[in-house]
């Protein structure tokens, strides 16, 4: 009965159908080799591997091809098709066409009694595919409309119109292609089919070109002239005879135009009108942005580090601050993709390899600049470049006083948005034009604070905090400085710079003050998101703050990142967590911490092979980044590859004095029976905790490695008392705590955190 109900139940699936063009012309052994080659390409795609690991993919053989039925996101079959298309570019001997459609499916039994899938979703996907030629990725209008909601897909979508397919069914087709994937040529079958659809927009005859139309008109008019001449020839001849014998007309009389003159005038006017229309059309097209064909959004930009031309080289913070401020204003525009500073800082100003940099960052345009400061005078030079064509889109030099700098930053951001034809809402225009402070001294102190904040070490964060405090002292209404102060306090414990109980109260006060001064401060909402979820275990409250922050600043990679790690991971929303982490990486592609946390998100989702692959790539980006090493170690330990995990923990511990990798190393050493080494690490952490804050969680996992459950539980309870959400927000999924599951004391602690979360959720 259950099987019958499953078979009857309809569900929406996203189907990628494909076949090999010209398959029937191949020899039998060639057919087998081609199918085997295609199957290997498909099964090696990341999209297929991820969906299969999640239990959200069924692959159905279909003679000369196959159907991939995804039950997750509509983007999955598209991602898979892109990967297949890229792989096929290096194998031109394997001509494949693909079609994608979302629709209802149901489970059936085939002739052998095995599970199979059927339904309109699969049938239409096949019909869509049938319209294509080799290399085409055709998608139904339904799929295209869903994809068009995401900016990244819009450059890929090119409408073809309505087409009548098998059994008289009409489908609306969209060609999906870019520079390196798909086939931009319209399908050969499309022209034959389009004209046969009554009432279809695509069924109307294609308009003639202006030149062809002019020739056609001339031919028609000449034919008309010939007919008129034949009909009226006798009368014309009589008139000519009369004129020969008559006196010439007086000069004052105007002769009526002849029929031939009238025809010539009409033809000349028609041709002139058509050519002028064509010229106007071409002029209009010239000002439209060209299609990139590369899959990179046209409205995308990276602001590279500005060069410091000041004689006083200590003014480097000032050049960095100007870059940061322009980037911050641009990031508030939802219609733009703006790369975060942590990725752009890796490139020096005025680089020679702009196309390569743009490709690494995933952008079409780059802003370069320089800053020269002398006293209260500032000169800012900027130039906007299309990195793909090296075309200079705009350049300007500003000579201003320090007090006018906000107007300069606003003007630069607004001009860039206009040049890239980004749509600006009223609130976005207001945000871009806002002057955060009227006090130039406060602004300089704030910029110095940002300079140290970006270095991300405990001593530098302490310096940043002091500069932000000084900026606030100069201007007590400086909301931006309050928000920055809140974020600096909140991340200080993660870098060993203080205990949460000491850092949370000033962070909370600063964030609330920032919002009291400016409710639209996305940085303040982000700070409160971390505070509520990461330290107060108030995950619904944290979600609300992060979502508000992203509404105000959709390009904030930090908000996407922290939302994923602080809220979604804690609530077990793996798919959304991974999606937010990938969005954060898209906005900050070279961020080591974001790439590492993406690997951790994949590990938490149980996708260990993907996690290990992602973390190895991150280690390759920078082998000195200790966090990536011990995150890789956790994934390897979870996989059962203990020697490799041990090696990664040791590398991480050698690179930093952060207690975390040493705690993980002690845990694994104890688990593997190396008790003396594990005990030594435990004692070092205990001694260190007397001089600086060491999260008791690190002691707890070493105790667990040594088999001391009671001491481990006591340490975890101490971490809870400290409100250290960085460790305990994952208490239900942390693999290091698996030995304690089922223990009443541990379950009581876990339930306490869950109850706090549920209580806060019910009280919202």
ABEGO torsion letter per residue (X at the ends): XAAAAAAABBBBBBBBBBBBBGAAABBAAAAAAAAAAAAAAAAABAAAAAAAAAGABBBBBBGABBBBBBABBAAAAAAAAAAAAAAAAABAABBBBBBBBBBBBBBBBBAAGBBBBBEAAAAAAAAAAAABBBGBBBBBAAAAAAAAABAAAAAABBBAEBBBBBGGBBBBBBBBBBAABEBABBBAAAAAAAAABBGBAAABBBBBBAAAAAAAAAAAAAAAAAAAAAAAAAAAAAAAAAAAABBBBBAABBBBBBAAAAAAAAAAAAAAAAAAAAAAAAAAAAABBBBAGAGBBABBBBBBBBBBABABAAAAAAAAAAAAAAAAAAAABAABBBBBAAAAAABBBGBABAAAAAAAAGBABBBBBBBBBBEABBBBBBBBBBAAAGBBABBBBBBBBAAAAAAAAAAAAAAAAAAAGBBBBAAAAAAAABBABABAAAAAAAAAAAAAAAAGBAAAAAAAAAAAAAAAAABAABAAAAAAAAAAAAAAAAAGAEBAAAAAAAAAAAAAAAAAABAABAAAAAAAAAAAAAAAGBAAAAAAAAAAAAAABAABAAAAAAAAAAAAAAAGBAAAAAAAAAAAAAABAABAAAAAAAAAAAAAAGBAAAAAAAAAAAAAABAABAAAAAAAAAAAAAAGBAAAAAAAAAAAAAABABAAAAAAAAAAAAAAGBAAAAAAAAAAAAAAAAABBBBAAAAAAAAAAAGBAAAAAAAAAAAAAAGBAAAAAAAAABAAAAAABGBAAAAAAAAAAAAAAAAAAAAX
